Amino acid sequence: MSKLRVESFAVSIDGFSAGPNQDLQNPLGVRGPELMGWVFPTRMFQKMFGQGEGETGIDNGMAEQGFEGIGAWILGRNMFGPVRGPWPDESWKGWWGEEPPYHTQVFVLTHHPRAPLKMKGGTEFRFVTEGIHSALEQAKKAAGGKDVRLGGGAATVRQYLRAGLVDELHLAVRPVLMGAGEPLWQGIDMHALGYECWKQVAGERATHVFLRKRA
Ligand SMILES: NC(=O)c1ccc[n+]([C@@H]2O[C@H](COP(=O)([O-])OP(=O)(O)OC[C@H]3O[C@@H](n4cnc5c(N)ncnc54)[C@H](OP(=O)(O)O)[C@@H]3O)[C@@H](O)[C@H]2O)c1
């Protein structure tokens, strides 16, 4: 059965998944790149966005497995970009250039309607204003039996967790203190929601923790 998976989701040791004050110069918020320090050197990331070959260690394996078996994505509007409020025009097309790394339909949660946006390489952004259940229903249909990846950010992941809709989470826990930013766990009691940590793997630059629903 098609699952809803959170993969390679970086979180600081004090529970933040992005730095504060996101803008065009700081897509991950101020000091946000410290959260992603585990993924930048990997082969997965370098092949997607960089020039070099990248590293092929444990962190890379973790990053690569997050793309396996994925047939559609769900993102929050702030992960898609820094534009807030009603879309002033159609010019913002995501952080990722003409060919984003999704290659599937991507359902972007927003309160502000916008026409679908087709990109090179099979990515199509579809803007969903009817809430998380509608986005998941549409994403599962688009995924055609494959899994749906919940890309984030934190506000979006929190909503799906609270609704008990996330089947699996892979967190990349980073040994950094953000102090401020987007909190992953705010208002969430993961134990009461029925989750357990069932595996941990020490990577080169992050500890990978896997959560799932208790049997
Ligand atoms: N740590 C990681 O691995 C990781 C992964 C992904 C992203 N990030 C970072 O996280 C940050 C973004 O996270 P975030 O928590 O600020 O925001 P987010 O979850 O990306 O987006 C939140 C926005 O999405 C829209 N939205 C969310 N739920 C909705 C609903 N049910 N109905 C309608 N619209 C809804 C709203 O926008 P509107 O009301 O404006 O339409 C809301 O303000 C970015 O800096 C990004 O780079 C980190």
The ligand as a Gaussian input file, in Angstrom:
#p B3LYP/6-31G(d) Opt

LIG

0 1
 N       15.101000      20.384000       7.618000
 C       14.770000      19.940000       6.409000
 O       15.175000      18.835000       5.998000
 C       13.890000      20.788000       5.558000
 C       13.098000      20.197000       4.578000
 C       12.254000      21.000000       3.837000
 C       12.227000      22.379000       4.041000
 N       13.021000      22.931000       4.980000
 C       12.978000      24.380000       5.230000
 O       11.839000      24.670000       6.033000
 C       11.413000      26.015000       5.776000
 C        9.938000      26.013000       5.441000
 O        9.221000      25.431000       6.512000
 P        8.008000      26.188000       7.211000
 O        7.663000      25.402000       8.403000
 O        8.367000      27.621000       7.333000
 O        6.852000      26.170000       6.114000
 P        6.200000      25.125000       5.098000
 O        5.654000      23.972000       5.843000
 O        7.130000      24.857000       3.962000
 O        5.034000      26.041000       4.518000
 C        4.073000      26.610000       5.365000
 C        3.087000      27.384000       4.479000
 O        2.422000      26.479000       3.589000
 C        1.049000      26.842000       3.472000
 N        0.257000      25.798000       4.132000
 C        0.691000      24.867000       5.025000
 N       -0.334000      24.086000       5.408000
 C       -1.431000      24.535000       4.737000
 C       -2.785000      24.117000       4.728000
 N       -3.213000      23.090000       5.478000
 N       -3.645000      24.781000       3.924000
 C       -3.210000      25.814000       3.142000
 N       -1.924000      26.246000       3.120000
 C       -1.061000      25.619000       3.913000
 C        0.886000      28.179000       4.201000
 O        1.252000      29.197000       3.282000
 P        0.300000      30.379000       2.738000
 O       -0.769000      30.601000       3.773000
 O        1.253000      31.531000       2.607000
 O       -0.205000      29.946000       1.428000
 C        1.970000      28.059000       5.269000
 O        2.376000      29.304000       5.784000
 C       12.251000      26.496000       4.625000
 O       13.295000      27.313000       5.127000
 C       12.787000      25.239000       4.015000
 O       13.994000      25.440000       3.322000
 C       13.836000      22.167000       5.753000

